Amino acid sequence: MDLSNEQIFKRPDQSTESYLRGCGFSDSMIDVFFRSFYGGIFLERGLKTSSRMFEFTFRMFSLGSATVPAMGMGEIPKQLASALPGNSVRLNCEVASVRRDQVSLLNGEILEASHVVVAAEASATAELIEGFAPEAPDWRAVTNLYFSADFSPLNEAIIALNGTGEGLVNNVAVMSDVSSQYAPDGKSLVSVSVLGLCGQLDLPARVLQEMRDWFGDQVDDWRHLRTDQIRHALPSQRKTEPRGVREFEGILVCGDHVVSASIEGAISSGKIAAEKILTG
């Protein structure tokens, strides 16, 4: 049964684990595959995330390949900005407040506009728009470690999963296997994901010890590059009520938090907001 995204988000909502069990998946399949694979997507191995989000992401994976821009994720906003008129994007201009027809900057400058659209995460949107009170998200965190290796331990563009339920590491990907431009010639960029915030000083050493169990002595030559702790990586999304766009006192609010916590959700919400303005 091939449902559209709109149809999926109208289906009865439950936890992803309940949905999978209702589909007849075995404990082994759920524990070994789904908890680790969707642990990397939902940033939680309990599979408590909305089944609508599971169906949505599963449908997206079935329709095409998961990809990344060759030069990094920053290429996505650069591509969007390249189609805009010159000088239409202003950076490092902190906004103090917004109204339906103007934006007040922290430096005192007032920008007049026929329409104002706020595309920010939910809590930042609430700070900008007086009286706007979206539900505060319960955030999920992730810690990513990056290592330089002389050669790839995987040699293909796949995600290696930890299906044991033990250890710190949830999944491993070699980004230079996806795009060679993610690492210098003769090197490989290994990305390791640990769910939650892990700030231990010995974390790289502990992760490398686990990686030896996966890949053997080659790990001894890996060099730790950096560790990123991302506190607000993804909202919990236990329930979903996608609206596409919200309007509050003449101000349009768009973003992934009004559709789905994904790049697709953010882009589709912005598109809906633009169409609303163009059609009056």
N, C-alpha and C positions, 0 to 999 in steps of 0.2 A: 504494500500500500504506500504509494508515493504521495505524501502530503506536502502542501506548500508551507512556508514558514508561518504564514498567517493562520493556517489551519492547525499547525502544531501548537501555537501559543493560545489556542482556544480549547485544547484538549484538557481533560481532567489532570490536575497537578498532584504529584506525589513525589517522594524521594526517588532519586535514581536507583538506589538499591532495591526499593520495593518494586519499581518498574521492571528492573532486570529479573527479579525473582518471578514476577508475574509473567514474564516472557518465557520462563522455563530454563533460564541459564543455571548451570550447576554452581555449587559453592566454590568448586575449584576454579571455574572460569571467572567468577566474580572476584575471588580473592587474588588469583595469580595475575590475571590480565586487567580487568576493569579497574581495580583499586589503584594499580600503578599507572596505567595509561591515563585514566581520567583524573588521577591524583595530580598529574602534571598539567591537566587542563583546568580543573576546578580548584586546584591547590588544596584538596582535602581528600583523604583516602576513605573516609566514612561513607562516601556516596550519598551525602545528605542533600546535595544540590537538587534543584527542581528537575523533575523528569522532562519538563518542556525544554530546558537547556540541554539536557542529554540528547533528546531527539533532534533538536536544532543543530547541535554541533555534529552529531552522527550523520545527519543529512548532508551537511556541508562537506564532510570528509568523503562521503560517497559520490558527490558530484564532481570532485576535482582533487588535485593534489594540494597538500599543504606546502606553502612556499614562503620564502623570505626574499626581499630585494637583495640583489647581488652586493650592493654597497652598504647594506644595513637598513634598519627600519626607518631611519631618518629620511630615507629617500621618498617615503610615502607623502609626508607633508610638503617636501620640496616639490614633488610632482604636482600636487594640488596648487601650490603657490605659483608655479611657473605659468599657469594659465590665467592668472589674475593681472589686471592692469598694474603698471609700475607704481610704486609708492602707496599701494593700497593695503599693504601689510606693515603694521608697526609693532616692533618688538620692544621688550623691556619698558613697557608703559603700564604701570600698575593702576588698576581700576579701583576707584573708591566706591562708586555706586552706579546704578543704571535706572533709567526710567524708560517709558515707552518710546520717547523721542529723543533721548540724549544719554550720553555716557560721560560721567564725571571721573577724570583721572586724579590720582593722588597728588599730582603737582599743581592742581587747581584748574587745568585746562578742561573745557567743556566741548564735547563733540556732538553736534546736532545730527539727527538721522531721521529718515522717514520710518524706518523699522529698526528695532534692536533685537538681536538674537544673542542669547547667552549659551555658549557651548563650553561648559566646564563640568567638573565632577560635582556630585550632588551637594556636598557640604560647602564647597566654594560658591556654588550658585546661590545657596541660602544666605551666605554672607553678602553677596552682591545685591540681591533683590530683597528689599525690606518687606517683611510679611510672608515671604515664600518659605514654606516649611516642608520640604520633602522628607521622607522617612530616612533617618540616618542609617547608612549601610554598616553592616557588620563585616569588617574587612578581613580578608585572608592574606597571609604574608608568605613570602618565599625568599630563600637565600640561594643565590647563584654564585658558583665558583668557576673561574676560568683558568685553564692551564694551557701552556705551550708544550707541544710534543713534537718529537722529530718525525713521527709518522702517526697516522690515524690508527687507533685501536679497533675501529669498526670497518673502515674502507668502503662505506656506502652511506647514503643519505637516509639513515634510519634513526629511530629513538630506541635506545637500549633501556629496558625496564627492570626495576627491582620487584619481582613478584614474590619474594620470600616473606614480606611483611616485617623483616628485621633490618637493622642498620639505619643510617642517616640518609643515604642517597635514595631518591625516588626514581630519577631517570638521568640518562647521559646522552648527549648528542655531540657529534663532531661537526661544528658549523662550517668548517672548511671543506667537508665532504659535500655540503649543500652548495656552497659557493667558494671557489678557490680564493676569492678576494678577501675572505674573512681572516686570512693568515698570510704572512710573507712566504715567498717561495721556499720550499724545503721544510716548512713547519705546518703543524696542524693545531687548530683551536678547539679544545675540548671544553664543553659546557656541562657542568654538573649541577643538578637542582636538588636542594634540600628543602622540604616543606617547612614553613614557619620561619621565625627569626632565630638564627643560630649565631650568636656573637662570641662563641668561645675563641680564645686566642689560639688554641691548638686545632681549630676546625680544619684548616687545610691539611694538616698532618693526619687527622682522623679520617678525612675523606680519602686521602691517598692510600691509607691502610685498607679501606674498603675496596678501593679500585684495584689493589693488588690481588684481592680475591677474585675480581672480575677478569683482569687482563694480564696478571702475572708481573714478572720483574720489569717489563718495559716501563711501568709506572715510575720506577725509581729515577728515570731521566726526565720526568715531567717537571715543568717549572710553573709554580703558582704565579699568576698574573694579577688577579684582583678578586675580591669578594664583594658582592652587592647584596645588601639586606634591603628588601623592598617591603616595607610595612603595609602600604596600601596597594597591594598588587591586584586584588580582585575582590569585589563584594561577594558575600556568601551565596546569594541567589537561591535561597531555599524556596522562595516563591517568586513568581514572575508575573507581572501585569504590564506588558508592553503597550505603550501608548503612541509611540512614534514621535510625538512632539507634545509639549504642554504649553499652555498660554496662561500668563498671570498678569493681569492689569495691563494688557496690551504688549507685554514682553513675551517673545517666544523662547522657550527653553528646550534645547535639544542636547543629545549626547547619548552615550551608551546606557546611562542609567535610566533612560525612559524607553529603551528597547531591549537590548541584551548586552551584557558586559563583554563586548567583543569589538574588534575593528569594524566588522560588518555592521554591528549595531550602531556604532557612532556615525559611520558614513550614511547609512540608510536614514537615520534620524535627521542628519543635516540636510539630506536630499528632500525629505518630507517638509522640513521647515522652509527651504528655498521655494519649493513648489507652492506652499501655502501663501508665501509673499507674492509670488508671480501671478497667482490666480486670484489674488485679492481676497 
